[in-house]
Amino acid sequence: MAESSDPRRATAPEPEPGRPLSAGVALLATAVAVINLLVGGTLTTVALTGHVLGAWSSPDPLSPGLIGAGMLGTAPALFGLARTRTWEQARTLVLPLAVVLAGLFAVSLLNAGRLYIARGGPIVSVLFSLGWLFVLGLLCVGAAVCLAGQLVRRSGPPVPRTAPLPGWSKPPLAVLGSSWLGIGTGLLIRPGFWADFVPWHTNRVDAQALGVWALALGVGVLGSLAEDDLDRTRPALLSLPGTALAMTLVLAARAPHVDWSSGPGLGLVAMVAGLLAAGASGRLLLRGGAGPGEAMRSAG
């Protein structure tokens, strides 16, 4: 006799949209956030007092202070990444983070002879230089492993775009992202030439390190433009105003050392203000409940 079939058939649950964010990436972001708070806070505080601290010698506190400001400004967003569920929501913050880690480590290795650990100096600077190189190398390895693990995870259906960017925001974002990307690439590849576009006294290593941060900001802004969805860029939106405010604090404290009347000085003001405006407007749109219908009407 044929076996009677059970009319109640177990149906497999529908997979959730998107690629789930791996625990490794979330843990990496939290670890970097803690380091950013400690190291970035120290570099920023020392720069505000008019002193220089860093892995290499700098002619002015501004450059290491701004590097610290970038670290400090992105820390809250990195902490918030642990609450993100999908890779699509995290990548506009994680990919610039990978650029910063790999870029700063590469700059440190290319200029190894200029590090305090190689040329000597005050014991605090030598120890800071040693820790800088070791921690960056460790984080780069961790980032490579975590990103590789993330990319091989099984993905569900595509994540729908629920809150497209308003149409009026796209041209300014394209200009802002391209500006940061362009100056960052120039400082990183040809620091001797592009350092003249920095409106304060700097050296080769400072120029390249600042270029890494500028490049990462450009990648983040243009990545948000490519995502074209406010919900997907929610974590990254928190990093923009935080970074802009921290940079403004350092620049204001060292204002007499900046050539504000020059073209690069005016351009820097516009680019930092652009970061603040982009982050603040994005947060306001999200907080105001820009749902799919409202966002689409704004885009039109």
C-alpha positions as CSV (number, residue, x, y, z in Angstrom):
1,M,0.0,0.0,0.0
2,A,1.1,3.5,-0.7
3,E,2.0,5.5,2.3
4,S,-0.4,8.3,3.1
5,S,1.3,11.7,2.6
6,D,1.1,14.4,5.3
7,P,-0.8,17.3,3.9
8,R,1.2,19.6,6.1
9,R,4.4,20.1,4.4
10,A,7.3,21.9,6.1
11,T,8.2,24.9,4.0
12,A,11.7,26.4,4.2
13,P,11.7,29.9,5.6
14,E,12.4,32.6,3.1
15,P,16.0,33.9,3.3
16,E,16.3,37.5,4.6
17,P,17.3,40.0,1.9
18,G,21.0,40.9,1.6
19,R,24.2,39.4,2.7
20,P,24.3,39.0,6.5
21,L,27.0,41.0,8.2
22,S,29.6,38.6,9.6
23,A,30.6,38.7,13.3
24,G,34.2,39.1,12.2
25,V,33.5,42.5,10.5
26,A,31.4,43.7,13.4
27,L,34.2,42.7,15.8
28,L,36.8,44.4,13.6
29,A,34.8,47.6,13.6
30,T,34.5,47.6,17.4
31,A,38.2,46.9,17.9
32,V,39.1,49.8,15.5
33,A,36.6,52.0,17.3
34,V,38.3,51.4,20.7
35,I,41.7,52.1,19.2
36,N,40.4,55.2,17.4
37,L,39.1,56.6,20.7
38,L,42.4,56.0,22.5
39,V,44.9,56.9,19.8
40,G,42.8,59.5,18.0
41,G,41.8,61.2,21.3
42,T,45.5,61.3,22.3
43,L,46.7,62.7,19.0
44,T,44.0,65.3,18.9
45,T,44.5,66.4,22.5
46,V,48.3,66.7,22.1
47,A,47.8,68.8,18.9
48,L,45.3,71.1,20.6
49,T,48.0,71.9,23.2
50,G,50.4,72.8,20.4
51,H,52.7,69.8,20.7
52,V,53.5,67.0,18.3
53,L,53.0,63.3,18.8
54,G,53.2,60.7,16.1
55,A,55.0,57.7,14.6
56,W,57.3,60.1,12.6
57,S,58.5,63.7,13.0
58,S,56.1,66.3,11.8
59,P,56.9,70.0,11.3
60,D,53.5,71.2,12.7
61,P,51.0,69.7,15.1
62,L,48.2,70.2,12.6
63,S,48.9,67.1,10.5
64,P,49.0,64.5,13.3
65,G,46.1,66.4,14.9
66,L,43.9,66.0,11.8
67,I,44.8,62.3,11.6
68,G,43.7,61.9,15.2
69,A,40.6,63.9,14.4
70,G,39.7,61.5,11.6
71,M,40.1,58.6,14.0
72,L,38.1,60.2,16.7
73,G,35.3,61.3,14.4
74,T,34.7,57.9,13.0
75,A,34.7,56.0,16.3
76,P,31.0,56.4,17.1
77,A,30.0,55.2,13.7
78,L,32.2,52.2,14.0
79,F,30.7,51.3,17.4
80,G,27.2,51.6,15.8
81,L,28.2,49.1,13.1
82,A,27.6,46.3,15.5
83,R,23.8,46.9,15.2
84,T,23.9,46.6,11.4
85,R,22.4,43.4,10.0
86,T,23.5,43.3,6.4
87,W,26.7,43.9,4.5
88,E,24.9,46.3,2.2
89,Q,24.3,48.6,5.1
90,A,27.8,48.4,6.4
91,R,30.0,48.6,3.3
92,T,30.0,52.3,2.8
93,L,31.8,52.5,6.2
94,V,33.8,49.3,6.1
95,L,35.4,49.8,2.7
96,P,36.8,53.3,3.6
97,L,38.0,51.7,6.9
98,A,39.9,49.2,4.9
99,V,41.4,52.0,2.8
100,V,42.6,53.8,5.9
101,L,44.1,50.7,7.5
102,A,45.9,49.5,4.3
103,G,46.9,53.0,3.3
104,L,48.4,54.1,6.6
105,F,50.3,50.8,6.9
106,A,51.6,51.1,3.4
107,V,52.7,54.7,4.0
108,S,54.4,53.7,7.3
109,L,56.3,50.9,5.5
110,L,57.3,53.1,2.5
111,N,58.7,55.7,4.9
112,A,60.0,53.2,7.5
113,G,63.4,55.0,7.6
114,R,61.6,58.2,8.8
115,L,59.8,56.5,11.7
116,Y,61.1,57.1,15.2
117,I,61.6,53.4,15.6
118,A,64.3,53.6,12.9
119,R,65.8,57.0,13.4
120,G,65.5,57.3,17.2
121,G,64.1,60.1,19.3
122,P,62.3,60.6,22.5
123,I,61.3,57.3,24.2
124,V,57.6,58.1,24.1
125,S,57.8,58.7,20.3
126,V,59.8,55.5,19.7
127,L,57.3,53.4,21.7
128,F,54.4,55.1,19.9
129,S,56.0,54.4,16.5
130,L,56.5,50.7,17.4
131,G,52.9,50.4,18.6
132,W,51.6,52.2,15.6
133,L,53.4,49.9,13.1
134,F,52.5,46.7,15.1
135,V,48.8,47.5,15.6
136,L,48.3,48.7,12.0
137,G,49.9,45.5,10.7
138,L,47.7,43.4,13.0
139,L,44.5,45.3,11.9
140,C,45.4,44.9,8.2
141,V,45.7,41.2,8.6
142,G,42.4,41.1,10.5
143,A,40.6,43.2,8.0
144,A,41.8,41.0,5.1
145,V,40.6,37.9,6.8
146,C,37.2,39.4,7.9
147,L,36.5,40.9,4.5
148,A,37.3,37.6,2.8
149,G,35.0,35.8,5.1
150,Q,32.3,38.4,4.6
151,L,32.4,38.2,0.8
152,V,32.1,34.4,0.7
153,R,28.9,34.4,2.9
154,R,25.8,33.3,1.2
155,S,23.6,36.2,0.1
156,G,19.8,36.3,0.2
157,P,17.6,38.3,-2.2
158,P,18.7,41.8,-3.2
159,V,18.1,44.4,-0.5
160,P,15.4,46.8,-1.8
161,R,16.2,50.5,-1.9
162,T,13.6,52.0,0.4
163,A,14.8,55.6,0.7
164,P,16.6,56.8,-2.5
165,L,18.7,59.9,-2.2
166,P,16.9,63.1,-3.1
167,G,17.8,64.2,-6.6
168,W,19.1,67.6,-5.4
169,S,21.7,65.9,-3.2
170,K,23.4,63.9,-5.9
171,P,25.4,66.6,-7.8
172,P,26.9,68.1,-4.6
173,L,27.8,64.6,-3.3
174,A,29.5,63.8,-6.6
175,V,31.6,67.1,-6.4
176,L,32.4,66.5,-2.7
177,G,33.4,62.9,-3.1
178,S,35.5,63.6,-6.2
179,S,37.3,66.5,-4.5
180,W,38.3,64.4,-1.5
181,L,39.2,61.4,-3.8
182,G,41.3,63.6,-6.1
183,I,43.3,65.5,-3.5
184,G,43.8,62.2,-1.5
185,T,45.1,60.4,-4.6
186,G,47.4,63.2,-5.4
187,L,48.9,63.5,-1.9
188,L,49.4,59.7,-1.8
189,I,51.0,59.2,-5.2
190,R,52.9,62.5,-5.6
191,P,53.3,64.1,-2.2
192,G,56.1,66.4,-3.3
193,F,53.9,68.2,-5.8
194,W,50.5,68.0,-4.0
195,A,51.8,69.0,-0.6
196,D,51.7,72.6,-2.0
197,F,47.9,72.2,-1.9
198,V,48.0,71.8,1.9
199,P,47.6,75.2,3.4
200,W,50.1,74.6,6.3
201,H,53.7,73.4,6.6
202,T,53.9,69.6,6.1
203,N,56.4,66.9,5.0
204,R,56.3,63.9,2.8
205,V,55.0,61.4,5.3
206,D,52.3,63.8,6.7
207,A,51.1,64.6,3.1
208,Q,50.8,60.9,2.3
209,A,49.0,60.0,5.6
210,L,46.6,62.9,5.1
211,G,46.1,61.7,1.5
212,V,45.0,58.3,2.8
213,W,42.3,59.9,5.0
214,A,41.2,62.2,2.1
215,L,41.0,59.2,-0.2
216,A,39.0,57.2,2.3
217,L,36.5,60.1,2.7
218,G,36.2,60.3,-1.1
219,V,35.5,56.6,-1.3
220,G,32.9,56.8,1.5
221,V,31.0,59.8,-0.1
222,L,31.1,58.3,-3.6
223,G,30.1,54.9,-2.2
224,S,27.1,56.5,-0.6
225,L,26.2,58.1,-3.9
226,A,26.5,54.7,-5.6
227,E,24.3,53.0,-3.0
228,D,21.6,55.6,-3.6
229,D,19.7,54.7,-0.4
230,L,19.6,56.5,2.9
231,D,19.0,53.3,4.9
232,R,22.0,51.6,3.5
233,T,24.3,54.5,4.3
234,R,22.9,55.1,7.8
235,P,26.1,54.0,9.7
236,A,28.4,56.0,7.3
237,L,26.2,59.1,7.8
238,L,27.2,59.3,11.4
239,S,30.9,59.4,10.6
240,L,30.7,62.4,8.3
241,P,29.6,65.1,10.8
242,G,31.7,63.6,13.5
243,T,34.8,63.7,11.4
244,A,34.0,67.3,10.2
245,L,33.5,68.6,13.7
246,A,36.7,67.0,15.0
247,M,38.7,68.4,12.1
248,T,37.1,71.8,12.7
249,L,38.2,71.8,16.3
250,V,41.8,71.1,15.4
251,L,41.8,73.6,12.6
252,A,40.3,76.3,14.8
253,A,42.9,75.6,17.6
254,R,45.8,76.0,15.1
255,A,44.1,78.7,12.9
256,P,47.1,81.0,12.9
257,H,49.2,78.3,11.2
258,V,46.8,77.8,8.3
259,D,46.9,80.0,5.2
260,W,43.2,80.7,5.0
261,S,43.3,83.3,2.3
262,S,44.9,80.8,-0.2
263,G,43.0,78.7,-2.7
264,P,43.8,75.5,-0.8
265,G,42.7,77.1,2.4
266,L,39.3,78.2,1.0
267,G,38.9,74.8,-0.7
268,L,39.6,73.0,2.7
269,V,36.8,75.1,4.3
270,A,34.4,74.2,1.6
271,M,35.3,70.4,1.7
272,V,35.0,70.2,5.5
273,A,31.7,72.1,5.5
274,G,30.5,69.7,2.7
275,L,31.2,66.7,5.0
276,L,29.2,68.4,7.8
277,A,26.3,69.3,5.5
278,A,26.2,65.9,3.9
279,G,26.1,64.0,7.2
280,A,23.7,66.4,8.9
281,S,21.2,66.5,6.0
282,G,21.3,62.7,5.6
283,R,20.6,62.3,9.3
284,L,17.7,64.8,9.2
285,L,16.1,63.0,6.3
286,L,16.3,59.7,8.1
287,R,15.1,61.2,11.4
288,G,12.3,63.0,9.6
289,G,10.9,59.6,8.5
290,A,11.8,59.9,4.8
291,G,10.0,56.6,3.9
292,P,10.0,55.2,0.4
293,G,7.2,57.3,-0.9
294,E,8.5,60.5,0.5
295,A,12.1,59.8,-0.6
296,M,10.9,59.1,-4.2
297,R,8.9,62.3,-4.3
298,S,12.0,64.2,-3.1
299,A,14.1,62.5,-5.8
300,G,11.6,63.6,-8.4
